[in-house]
Amino acid sequence: MIISVLLYSLFYSCQVIDGVPEHNLWWNIGVHEGNDHKVSSYTFLNSGNQYEINEDSSQYCQSILKNLTTGQKQICLLHADHMPIVIQGASKSIEECQYQFQDRHWNCSTVKDGSVFGPVLNHANRETALVHAMFSAGVTYAVSRACKQGLLKSCTCSRSARPKNLPRDWSWGGCGDNIDYGYRFSRDFVDTPEKEIDPIIPYDSLINPNQTMIYGRRKIKFFKPGKLRRQINLHNNEVGRRAVYRLTRVVCKCHGVSGSCSLRTCYQQLPMFREVGGLLKEKYDGAIEVRYQRRLGELRSRDRRFVGPTKDDLIYFEESNFCEYNSRIGSLGTKDRQCNRISHGPDNCVTMCCGRGYNTVRKYIQEKCNCLLLAFAYLILSTANEY
């Protein structure tokens, strides 16, 4: 029992500043004051918002350095033009998280203390797993699209190999989203905070039972408890990148006189980011709770009916409950939240109110409807009553 308690406490032994894990401060750039810059000729993530990258993008590095680790600062200075894109990727990740979880107990509420989501992410729960994956996916997506738009000096359109099942008379080219570059940059930037502490840990060590860990010259077959949290973070970061990769598809455009489609040009294209968010939401619902198996030196599924997590499974170590207000874990509770009495989803009143009961409010609403604007500014309208 004493050993178990010791391992549990060591698991969460990471440096914390004002309740925020130091190596996760970079998430704050998604709500940074200066992220309203505009990028010319670039529509970010298929939205209507335009952002402009200035030639001297190093200003972004200067403004966000306090949120970056040593390794991320070096990446920022080497690739200053990437930082506006990273900022927008982080911002879009927050927006998508709030959209996907608006009807859940935990709805991705942000706080103003610099930690983005507050003390929720100090715990290795499924919410933290989701956020790691979402931010990693957001950076992957944003950088991949920016390459296609010609906004970055170190990448261009996709150069991926021609799919084997593509008909011979179809042309492979065009200007596709550079998912390969976006994946690599996201891996370097997003994973750096975890790898700086444990620089020799491989990405797939968590789910490869035959691989041993190497620290210097000494091989060990088990994870040190203080490093487990970072292994879980690395795994969930990878899940986010793989989600973008998995949803990237090949699209083709027709060319020819009068739409004859005598020639087809095909290329890689990212999905809508909403699809990525939806997939990660599904992975959140199916996340696997893991346990540390000392004899094998790996994390395994706590449910013994399953062998272990795959590279596409979100994993977590600690259960969470957001029904009641709890400032220690960052739970705002569900008191005074709106619920849907006739819904069969997670926003139904029984689930949202956690079985505590709910109050039904009946409102009488009168609003203008069926409006018709005629010549000479005559306006014809009727009144609709709604209960």
HUDA-V612242 format. One record per backbone hydrogen bond with DSSP energy under -0.5 kcal/mol. NH is the residue of the N-H (numbers start at 1). CO is the residue of the C=O. Records with the same first field share a line. If there is no record, write none. Layout:
BEGIN
NH->CO + CO
END
This chain:
BEGIN
5->1
6->2
7->3
8->4
9->5
10->6
11->7
12->8 + 9
13->10
14->12
17->20
18->16
20->17
22->15
24->21
25->22
27->24
28->25
29->26
30->27
31->28
32->29
35->32
37->34
39->51 + 52
40->38
42->39
44->42 + 49
46->43
47->44
51->39 + 42
52->39
54->52
57->55
59->56
60->57
61->57
62->58
63->59
64->60
65->61
67->64
68->65
73->69
74->70
75->71
76->72
77->73
78->74
79->75
80->77
82->79
83->79 + 80
86->82
87->83
88->84
89->85
90->86
91->87
92->88
93->89
94->90
95->91
96->92
97->93
98->94
99->95
100->96
101->97
102->99
104->101
107->105
111->116
117->115
120->117
121->118
122->119
123->120
125->123
129->125
130->126
131->127
132->128
133->129
134->130
135->131
136->132
137->133
138->134
139->135
140->136
141->137
142->138
143->139
144->140
145->141
146->142
147->143
148->144
149->145
150->147
151->146
155->152
158->176
166->163
170->167
171->264
173->171 + 266
177->268
178->144
179->177
182->178
183->179
184->180
185->181
186->182
187->183
188->184
189->185
190->186
191->186 + 187
192->188
194->191
195->191
196->192
197->193
198->194
201->198
205->202
206->203
207->204
208->205
209->207
211->208
213->220
215->213 + 218
216->214
218->215
219->217
220->213
227->224
228->224 + 225
229->225
231->227
232->228
233->229
234->230
235->231
236->232
237->233
238->234
239->235
240->236
241->237
242->238
243->239
244->240
245->241
246->242
247->243
248->244 + 245
249->269
251->249 + 267
253->265
255->263
259->256
260->257
262->255
263->255
265->253
266->171
267->251
269->249
275->272
276->272
277->273
278->274
279->275
280->276
281->277
282->278
283->279
284->280
285->281
286->282
287->284
288->314
289->287
290->316
291->300
293->291 + 298
294->292
297->293
298->293
299->206
300->291
302->289
304->302
306->303
313->310
316->288
317->124
318->124
326->331
329->326
330->326
331->326
332->330
333->324
334->323
337->334
340->347
341->339
343->340
348->345
349->340
352->348
353->349
354->351
355->350
356->353
361->359
363->361
365->363 + 386
367->384
369->382
372->380
374->372 + 378
377->374
378->375
380->372 + 378
382->369
384->367
386->365
END
